Amino acid sequence: MNEQYIKLRELNRSHAAQAYHFPMSSDRLNRRLSADVDLALLLVDLVGARVAARFLAARGADFALICRVLAEPARRRSASRQTA
C-alpha cells in the first residue's frame, strides 16, 4: 500500500477515537489540531490544497493557521520529523 494512504488511514482512526472525548483540555485540543494539520498536509499531496483548506476549516482551524500551514508546508514537515 501507498505509505501516504496508510498514514492517512491511521490519522483518520485517531480522529474517530478523539471525537467522543468531551470536554477537551487545551492540550488535547492542541494534539487534535496538530494531527489535523498533519492530515491536511497529506491531503495537499493527494487531492490538493483546496481540499486540505476545507478540511482544516471544517475541523475549526482559523484562517491564519490554514494560510500559514498551506503556504509553508516544508516548515511544518521538518518540525514533525524532528519530534517523531
PDB file as gemmi writes it, atoms N, CA and C in Angstrom:
CRYST1    1.000    1.000    1.000  90.00  90.00  90.00 P 1                      
ATOM      1  N   MET A   1       0.823  -1.191   0.000  1.00  0.00           N  
ATOM      2  CA  MET A   1       0.000   0.000   0.000  1.00  0.00           C  
ATOM      3  C   MET A   1       0.864   1.250   0.000  1.00  0.00           C  
ATOM      4  N   ASN A   2       0.287   2.300  -0.499  1.00  0.00           N  
ATOM      5  CA  ASN A   2       0.970   3.576  -0.534  1.00  0.00           C  
ATOM      6  C   ASN A   2       1.212   4.061   0.892  1.00  0.00           C  
ATOM      7  N   GLU A   3       2.413   4.533   1.176  1.00  0.00           N  
ATOM      8  CA  GLU A   3       2.782   4.984   2.525  1.00  0.00           C  
ATOM      9  C   GLU A   3       1.893   6.131   2.999  1.00  0.00           C  
ATOM     10  N   GLN A   4       1.573   7.065   2.098  1.00  0.00           N  
ATOM     11  CA  GLN A   4       0.719   8.190   2.469  1.00  0.00           C  
ATOM     12  C   GLN A   4      -0.695   7.707   2.796  1.00  0.00           C  
ATOM     13  N   TYR A   5      -1.192   6.737   2.053  1.00  0.00           N  
ATOM     14  CA  TYR A   5      -2.522   6.204   2.317  1.00  0.00           C  
ATOM     15  C   TYR A   5      -2.577   5.560   3.696  1.00  0.00           C  
ATOM     16  N   ILE A   6      -1.546   4.829   4.058  1.00  0.00           N  
ATOM     17  CA  ILE A   6      -1.505   4.174   5.366  1.00  0.00           C  
ATOM     18  C   ILE A   6      -1.511   5.225   6.477  1.00  0.00           C  
ATOM     19  N   LYS A   7      -0.710   6.280   6.329  1.00  0.00           N  
ATOM     20  CA  LYS A   7      -0.669   7.328   7.347  1.00  0.00           C  
ATOM     21  C   LYS A   7      -2.014   8.043   7.428  1.00  0.00           C  
ATOM     22  N   LEU A   8      -2.623   8.308   6.284  1.00  0.00           N  
ATOM     23  CA  LEU A   8      -3.935   8.946   6.246  1.00  0.00           C  
ATOM     24  C   LEU A   8      -4.959   8.104   6.986  1.00  0.00           C  
ATOM     25  N   ARG A   9      -4.945   6.805   6.775  1.00  0.00           N  
ATOM     26  CA  ARG A   9      -5.877   5.897   7.438  1.00  0.00           C  
ATOM     27  C   ARG A   9      -5.651   5.895   8.950  1.00  0.00           C  
ATOM     28  N   GLU A  10      -4.393   5.886   9.374  1.00  0.00           N  
ATOM     29  CA  GLU A  10      -4.084   5.913  10.807  1.00  0.00           C  
ATOM     30  C   GLU A  10      -4.556   7.212  11.447  1.00  0.00           C  
ATOM     31  N   LEU A  11      -4.347   8.336  10.769  1.00  0.00           N  
ATOM     32  CA  LEU A  11      -4.793   9.611  11.313  1.00  0.00           C  
ATOM     33  C   LEU A  11      -6.312   9.662  11.401  1.00  0.00           C  
ATOM     34  N   ASN A  12      -7.005   9.116  10.416  1.00  0.00           N  
ATOM     35  CA  ASN A  12      -8.463   9.082  10.468  1.00  0.00           C  
ATOM     36  C   ASN A  12      -8.937   8.272  11.660  1.00  0.00           C  
ATOM     37  N   ARG A  13      -8.290   7.176  11.955  1.00  0.00           N  
ATOM     38  CA  ARG A  13      -8.665   6.373  13.120  1.00  0.00           C  
ATOM     39  C   ARG A  13      -8.471   7.154  14.404  1.00  0.00           C  
ATOM     40  N   SER A  14      -7.377   7.898  14.500  1.00  0.00           N  
ATOM     41  CA  SER A  14      -7.141   8.670  15.720  1.00  0.00           C  
ATOM     42  C   SER A  14      -8.186   9.768  15.877  1.00  0.00           C  
ATOM     43  N   HIS A  15      -8.635  10.364  14.759  1.00  0.00           N  
ATOM     44  CA  HIS A  15      -9.686  11.387  14.834  1.00  0.00           C  
ATOM     45  C   HIS A  15     -10.986  10.776  15.323  1.00  0.00           C  
ATOM     46  N   ALA A  16     -11.325   9.602  14.852  1.00  0.00           N  
ATOM     47  CA  ALA A  16     -12.561   8.947  15.276  1.00  0.00           C  
ATOM     48  C   ALA A  16     -12.516   8.635  16.763  1.00  0.00           C  
ATOM     49  N   ALA A  17     -11.378   8.216  17.258  1.00  0.00           N  
ATOM     50  CA  ALA A  17     -11.246   7.895  18.675  1.00  0.00           C  
ATOM     51  C   ALA A  17     -11.353   9.148  19.537  1.00  0.00           C  
ATOM     52  N   GLN A  18     -10.881  10.290  19.043  1.00  0.00           N  
ATOM     53  CA  GLN A  18     -10.904  11.518  19.821  1.00  0.00           C  
ATOM     54  C   GLN A  18     -12.264  12.211  19.791  1.00  0.00           C  
ATOM     55  N   ALA A  19     -13.123  11.871  18.861  1.00  0.00           N  
ATOM     56  CA  ALA A  19     -14.377  12.592  18.676  1.00  0.00           C  
ATOM     57  C   ALA A  19     -15.327  12.467  19.862  1.00  0.00           C  
ATOM     58  N   TYR A  20     -15.179  11.473  20.704  1.00  0.00           N  
ATOM     59  CA  TYR A  20     -16.125  11.241  21.788  1.00  0.00           C  
ATOM     60  C   TYR A  20     -15.599  11.636  23.151  1.00  0.00           C  
ATOM     61  N   HIS A  21     -14.524  12.394  23.227  1.00  0.00           N  
ATOM     62  CA  HIS A  21     -13.945  12.805  24.496  1.00  0.00           C  
ATOM     63  C   HIS A  21     -14.254  14.274  24.749  1.00  0.00           C  
ATOM     64  N   PHE A  22     -15.271  14.530  25.557  1.00  0.00           N  
ATOM     65  CA  PHE A  22     -15.651  15.904  25.884  1.00  0.00           C  
ATOM     66  C   PHE A  22     -15.730  16.056  27.384  1.00  0.00           C  
ATOM     67  N   PRO A  23     -15.468  17.173  27.978  1.00  0.00           N  
ATOM     68  CA  PRO A  23     -14.809  18.317  27.354  1.00  0.00           C  
ATOM     69  C   PRO A  23     -13.314  18.048  27.158  1.00  0.00           C  
ATOM     70  N   MET A  24     -12.742  18.720  26.204  1.00  0.00           N  
ATOM     71  CA  MET A  24     -11.326  18.520  25.909  1.00  0.00           C  
ATOM     72  C   MET A  24     -10.493  19.573  26.609  1.00  0.00           C  
ATOM     73  N   SER A  25      -9.370  19.159  27.113  1.00  0.00           N  
ATOM     74  CA  SER A  25      -8.428  20.127  27.662  1.00  0.00           C  
ATOM     75  C   SER A  25      -7.731  20.823  26.503  1.00  0.00           C  
ATOM     76  N   SER A  26      -7.080  21.937  26.788  1.00  0.00           N  
ATOM     77  CA  SER A  26      -6.394  22.646  25.701  1.00  0.00           C  
ATOM     78  C   SER A  26      -5.264  21.793  25.135  1.00  0.00           C  
ATOM     79  N   ASP A  27      -4.631  20.954  25.984  1.00  0.00           N  
ATOM     80  CA  ASP A  27      -3.574  20.072  25.494  1.00  0.00           C  
ATOM     81  C   ASP A  27      -4.130  19.072  24.485  1.00  0.00           C  
ATOM     82  N   ARG A  28      -5.280  18.524  24.791  1.00  0.00           N  
ATOM     83  CA  ARG A  28      -5.902  17.572  23.870  1.00  0.00           C  
ATOM     84  C   ARG A  28      -6.327  18.266  22.585  1.00  0.00           C  
ATOM     85  N   LEU A  29      -6.839  19.487  22.707  1.00  0.00           N  
ATOM     86  CA  LEU A  29      -7.207  20.250  21.508  1.00  0.00           C  
ATOM     87  C   LEU A  29      -5.984  20.519  20.642  1.00  0.00           C  
ATOM     88  N   ASN A  30      -4.862  20.851  21.288  1.00  0.00           N  
ATOM     89  CA  ASN A  30      -3.626  21.106  20.534  1.00  0.00           C  
ATOM     90  C   ASN A  30      -3.156  19.844  19.817  1.00  0.00           C  
ATOM     91  N   ARG A  31      -3.258  18.700  20.488  1.00  0.00           N  
ATOM     92  CA  ARG A  31      -2.859  17.449  19.834  1.00  0.00           C  
ATOM     93  C   ARG A  31      -3.783  17.124  18.670  1.00  0.00           C  
ATOM     94  N   ARG A  32      -5.084  17.369  18.853  1.00  0.00           N  
ATOM     95  CA  ARG A  32      -6.029  17.116  17.764  1.00  0.00           C  
ATOM     96  C   ARG A  32      -5.740  18.035  16.589  1.00  0.00           C  
ATOM     97  N   LEU A  33      -5.501  19.309  16.868  1.00  0.00           N  
ATOM     98  CA  LEU A  33      -5.195  20.253  15.797  1.00  0.00           C  
ATOM     99  C   LEU A  33      -3.893  19.885  15.102  1.00  0.00           C  
ATOM    100  N   SER A  34      -2.916  19.439  15.854  1.00  0.00           N  
ATOM    101  CA  SER A  34      -1.654  19.003  15.262  1.00  0.00           C  
ATOM    102  C   SER A  34      -1.868  17.818  14.322  1.00  0.00           C  
ATOM    103  N   ALA A  35      -2.688  16.869  14.751  1.00  0.00           N  
ATOM    104  CA  ALA A  35      -2.998  15.723  13.887  1.00  0.00           C  
ATOM    105  C   ALA A  35      -3.779  16.167  12.658  1.00  0.00           C  
ATOM    106  N   ASP A  36      -4.679  17.149  12.836  1.00  0.00           N  
ATOM    107  CA  ASP A  36      -5.432  17.686  11.696  1.00  0.00           C  
ATOM    108  C   ASP A  36      -4.499  18.330  10.678  1.00  0.00           C  
ATOM    109  N   VAL A  37      -3.507  19.067  11.158  1.00  0.00           N  
ATOM    110  CA  VAL A  37      -2.552  19.714  10.258  1.00  0.00           C  
ATOM    111  C   VAL A  37      -1.735  18.661   9.506  1.00  0.00           C  
ATOM    112  N   ASP A  38      -1.294  17.633  10.208  1.00  0.00           N  
ATOM    113  CA  ASP A  38      -0.555  16.557   9.543  1.00  0.00           C  
ATOM    114  C   ASP A  38      -1.402  15.902   8.453  1.00  0.00           C  
ATOM    115  N   LEU A  39      -2.652  15.658   8.775  1.00  0.00           N  
ATOM    116  CA  LEU A  39      -3.557  15.059   7.797  1.00  0.00           C  
ATOM    117  C   LEU A  39      -3.789  15.999   6.615  1.00  0.00           C  
ATOM    118  N   ALA A  40      -3.927  17.280   6.892  1.00  0.00           N  
ATOM    119  CA  ALA A  40      -4.124  18.256   5.814  1.00  0.00           C  
ATOM    120  C   ALA A  40      -2.926  18.292   4.876  1.00  0.00           C  
ATOM    121  N   LEU A  41      -1.723  18.162   5.424  1.00  0.00           N  
ATOM    122  CA  LEU A  41      -0.536  18.146   4.565  1.00  0.00           C  
ATOM    123  C   LEU A  41      -0.517  16.909   3.675  1.00  0.00           C  
ATOM    124  N   LEU A  42      -1.021  15.799   4.176  1.00  0.00           N  
ATOM    125  CA  LEU A  42      -1.157  14.618   3.317  1.00  0.00           C  
ATOM    126  C   LEU A  42      -2.208  14.857   2.239  1.00  0.00           C  
ATOM    127  N   LEU A  43      -3.298  15.523   2.617  1.00  0.00           N  
ATOM    128  CA  LEU A  43      -4.352  15.821   1.644  1.00  0.00           C  
ATOM    129  C   LEU A  43      -3.844  16.720   0.524  1.00  0.00           C  
ATOM    130  N   VAL A  44      -2.953  17.653   0.852  1.00  0.00           N  
ATOM    131  CA  VAL A  44      -2.372  18.526  -0.182  1.00  0.00           C  
ATOM    132  C   VAL A  44      -1.707  17.671  -1.248  1.00  0.00           C  
ATOM    133  N   ASP A  45      -0.933  16.680  -0.815  1.00  0.00           N  
ATOM    134  CA  ASP A  45      -0.237  15.812  -1.766  1.00  0.00           C  
ATOM    135  C   ASP A  45      -1.199  14.917  -2.541  1.00  0.00           C  
ATOM    136  N   LEU A  46      -2.264  14.477  -1.866  1.00  0.00           N  
ATOM    137  CA  LEU A  46      -3.175  13.522  -2.502  1.00  0.00           C  
ATOM    138  C   LEU A  46      -4.237  14.186  -3.373  1.00  0.00           C  
ATOM    139  N   VAL A  47      -4.871  15.257  -2.864  1.00  0.00           N  
ATOM    140  CA  VAL A  47      -6.010  15.827  -3.587  1.00  0.00           C  
ATOM    141  C   VAL A  47      -5.952  17.333  -3.776  1.00  0.00           C  
ATOM    142  N   GLY A  48      -4.944  17.984  -3.225  1.00  0.00           N  
ATOM    143  CA  GLY A  48      -4.775  19.406  -3.464  1.00  0.00           C  
ATOM    144  C   GLY A  48      -5.024  20.287  -2.252  1.00  0.00           C  
ATOM    145  N   ALA A  49      -4.530  21.517  -2.361  1.00  0.00           N  
ATOM    146  CA  ALA A  49      -4.580  22.476  -1.256  1.00  0.00           C  
ATOM    147  C   ALA A  49      -5.998  22.923  -0.939  1.00  0.00           C  
ATOM    148  N   ARG A  50      -6.844  23.017  -1.945  1.00  0.00           N  
ATOM    149  CA  ARG A  50      -8.220  23.471  -1.710  1.00  0.00           C  
ATOM    150  C   ARG A  50      -8.956  22.522  -0.781  1.00  0.00           C  
ATOM    151  N   VAL A  51      -8.832  21.238  -1.029  1.00  0.00           N  
ATOM    152  CA  VAL A  51      -9.482  20.244  -0.171  1.00  0.00           C  
ATOM    153  C   VAL A  51      -8.877  20.271   1.226  1.00  0.00           C  
ATOM    154  N   ALA A  52      -7.563  20.409   1.310  1.00  0.00           N  
ATOM    155  CA  ALA A  52      -6.893  20.477   2.613  1.00  0.00           C  
ATOM    156  C   ALA A  52      -7.367  21.698   3.398  1.00  0.00           C  
ATOM    157  N   ALA A  53      -7.533  22.832   2.724  1.00  0.00           N  
ATOM    158  CA  ALA A  53      -8.010  24.045   3.390  1.00  0.00           C  
ATOM    159  C   ALA A  53      -9.438  23.859   3.895  1.00  0.00           C  
ATOM    160  N   ARG A  54     -10.270  23.249   3.094  1.00  0.00           N  
ATOM    161  CA  ARG A  54     -11.650  22.978   3.530  1.00  0.00           C  
ATOM    162  C   ARG A  54     -11.681  22.037   4.714  1.00  0.00           C  
ATOM    163  N   PHE A  55     -10.823  21.036   4.696  1.00  0.00           N  
ATOM    164  CA  PHE A  55     -10.743  20.092   5.807  1.00  0.00           C  
ATOM    165  C   PHE A  55     -10.375  20.816   7.096  1.00  0.00           C  
ATOM    166  N   LEU A  56      -9.321  21.638   7.046  1.00  0.00           N  
ATOM    167  CA  LEU A  56      -8.893  22.358   8.243  1.00  0.00           C  
ATOM    168  C   LEU A  56      -9.977  23.316   8.737  1.00  0.00           C  
ATOM    169  N   ALA A  57     -10.639  23.987   7.819  1.00  0.00           N  
ATOM    170  CA  ALA A  57     -11.721  24.902   8.213  1.00  0.00           C  
ATOM    171  C   ALA A  57     -12.855  24.132   8.884  1.00  0.00           C  
ATOM    172  N   ALA A  58     -13.184  22.975   8.350  1.00  0.00           N  
ATOM    173  CA  ALA A  58     -14.248  22.155   8.941  1.00  0.00           C  
ATOM    174  C   ALA A  58     -13.868  21.641  10.320  1.00  0.00           C  
ATOM    175  N   ARG A  59     -12.581  21.477  10.563  1.00  0.00           N  
ATOM    176  CA  ARG A  59     -12.109  20.998  11.863  1.00  0.00           C  
ATOM    177  C   ARG A  59     -11.897  22.142  12.855  1.00  0.00           C  
ATOM    178  N   GLY A  60     -12.190  23.387  12.435  1.00  0.00           N  
ATOM    179  CA  GLY A  60     -12.148  24.518  13.358  1.00  0.00           C  
ATOM    180  C   GLY A  60     -10.865  25.323  13.354  1.00  0.00           C  
ATOM    181  N   ALA A  61      -9.978  25.069  12.418  1.00  0.00           N  
ATOM    182  CA  ALA A  61      -8.739  25.859  12.335  1.00  0.00           C  
ATOM    183  C   ALA A  61      -9.075  27.254  11.825  1.00  0.00           C  
ATOM    184  N   ASP A  62      -8.405  28.259  12.367  1.00  0.00           N  
ATOM    185  CA  ASP A  62      -8.683  29.616  11.903  1.00  0.00           C  
ATOM    186  C   ASP A  62      -7.959  29.888  10.578  1.00  0.00           C  
ATOM    187  N   PHE A  63      -8.415  30.944   9.921  1.00  0.00           N  
ATOM    188  CA  PHE A  63      -7.936  31.266   8.580  1.00  0.00           C  
ATOM    189  C   PHE A  63      -6.429  31.489   8.538  1.00  0.00           C  
ATOM    190  N   ALA A  64      -5.887  32.185   9.541  1.00  0.00           N  
ATOM    191  CA  ALA A  64      -4.444  32.464   9.561  1.00  0.00           C  
ATOM    192  C   ALA A  64      -3.630  31.177   9.641  1.00  0.00           C  
ATOM    193  N   LEU A  65      -4.086  30.247  10.456  1.00  0.00           N  
ATOM    194  CA  LEU A  65      -3.390  28.966  10.576  1.00  0.00           C  
ATOM    195  C   LEU A  65      -3.426  28.206   9.251  1.00  0.00           C  
ATOM    196  N   ILE A  66      -4.592  28.178   8.620  1.00  0.00           N  
ATOM    197  CA  ILE A  66      -4.734  27.471   7.343  1.00  0.00           C  
ATOM    198  C   ILE A  66      -3.772  28.058   6.309  1.00  0.00           C  
ATOM    199  N   CYS A  67      -3.748  29.372   6.225  1.00  0.00           N  
ATOM    200  CA  CYS A  67      -2.847  30.025   5.255  1.00  0.00           C  
ATOM    201  C   CYS A  67      -1.389  29.714   5.557  1.00  0.00           C  
ATOM    202  N   ARG A  68      -1.017  29.799   6.819  1.00  0.00           N  
ATOM    203  CA  ARG A  68       0.378  29.563   7.208  1.00  0.00           C  
ATOM    204  C   ARG A  68       0.806  28.131   6.903  1.00  0.00           C  
ATOM    205  N   VAL A  69      -0.037  27.172   7.264  1.00  0.00           N  
ATOM    206  CA  VAL A  69       0.304  25.762   7.063  1.00  0.00           C  
ATOM    207  C   VAL A  69       0.401  25.430   5.576  1.00  0.00           C  
ATOM    208  N   LEU A  70      -0.537  25.922   4.787  1.00  0.00           N  
ATOM    209  CA  LEU A  70      -0.539  25.585   3.367  1.00  0.00           C  
ATOM    210  C   LEU A  70       0.490  26.387   2.574  1.00  0.00           C  
ATOM    211  N   ALA A  71       0.848  27.565   3.067  1.00  0.00           N  
ATOM    212  CA  ALA A  71       1.857  28.377   2.365  1.00  0.00           C  
ATOM    213  C   ALA A  71       3.274  27.885   2.640  1.00  0.00           C  
ATOM    214  N   GLU A  72       3.494  27.279   3.832  1.00  0.00           N  
ATOM    215  CA  GLU A  72       4.830  26.831   4.208  1.00  0.00           C  
ATOM    216  C   GLU A  72       4.811  25.378   4.700  1.00  0.00           C  
ATOM    217  N   PRO A  73       4.415  24.443   3.850  1.00  0.00           N  
ATOM    218  CA  PRO A  73       4.308  23.048   4.307  1.00  0.00           C  
ATOM    219  C   PRO A  73       5.654  22.432   4.696  1.00  0.00           C  
ATOM    220  N   ALA A  74       6.736  22.853   4.073  1.00  0.00           N  
ATOM    221  CA  ALA A  74       8.045  22.274   4.387  1.00  0.00           C  
ATOM    222  C   ALA A  74       8.446  22.596   5.818  1.00  0.00           C  
ATOM    223  N   ARG A  75       8.075  23.766   6.297  1.00  0.00           N  
ATOM    224  CA  ARG A  75       8.388  24.158   7.667  1.00  0.00           C  
ATOM    225  C   ARG A  75       7.704  23.225   8.670  1.00  0.00           C  
ATOM    226  N   ARG A  76       6.462  22.902   8.427  1.00  0.00           N  
ATOM    227  CA  ARG A  76       5.723  22.011   9.327  1.00  0.00           C  
ATOM    228  C   ARG A  76       6.261  20.584   9.225  1.00  0.00           C  
ATOM    229  N   ARG A  77       6.536  20.141   8.012  1.00  0.00           N  
ATOM    230  CA  ARG A  77       7.020  18.773   7.822  1.00  0.00           C  
ATOM    231  C   ARG A  77       8.362  18.567   8.514  1.00  0.00           C  
ATOM    232  N   SER A  78       9.247  19.541   8.436  1.00  0.00           N  
ATOM    233  CA  SER A  78      10.554  19.384   9.068  1.00  0.00           C  
ATOM    234  C   SER A  78      10.408  19.377  10.591  1.00  0.00           C  
ATOM    235  N   ALA A  79       9.486  20.158  11.141  1.00  0.00           N  
ATOM    236  CA  ALA A  79       9.270  20.173  12.590  1.00  0.00           C  
ATOM    237  C   ALA A  79       8.700  18.846  13.076  1.00  0.00           C  
ATOM    238  N   SER A  80       7.757  18.263  12.308  1.00  0.00           N  
ATOM    239  CA  SER A  80       7.192  16.989  12.750  1.00  0.00           C  
ATOM    240  C   SER A  80       8.175  15.848  12.617  1.00  0.00           C  
ATOM    241  N   ARG A  81       9.072  15.914  11.697  1.00  0.00           N  
ATOM    242  CA  ARG A  81      10.082  14.862  11.566  1.00  0.00           C  
ATOM    243  C   ARG A  81      11.088  14.915  12.701  1.00  0.00           C  
ATOM    244  N   GLN A  82      11.378  16.101  13.209  1.00  0.00           N  
ATOM    245  CA  GLN A  82      12.322  16.230  14.304  1.00  0.00           C  
ATOM    246  C   GLN A  82      11.780  15.643  15.594  1.00  0.00           C  
ATOM    247  N   THR A  83      10.447  15.785  15.826  1.00  0.00           N  
ATOM    248  CA  THR A  83       9.856  15.276  17.065  1.00  0.00           C  
ATOM    249  C   THR A  83       9.471  13.822  16.965  1.00  0.00           C  
ATOM    250  N   ALA A  84       9.345  13.292  15.766  1.00  0.00           N  
ATOM    251  CA  ALA A  84       8.907  11.902  15.593  1.00  0.00           C  
ATOM    252  C   ALA A  84       9.993  10.903  15.784  1.00  0.00           C  
TER     253      ALA A  84                                                      
END                                                                             
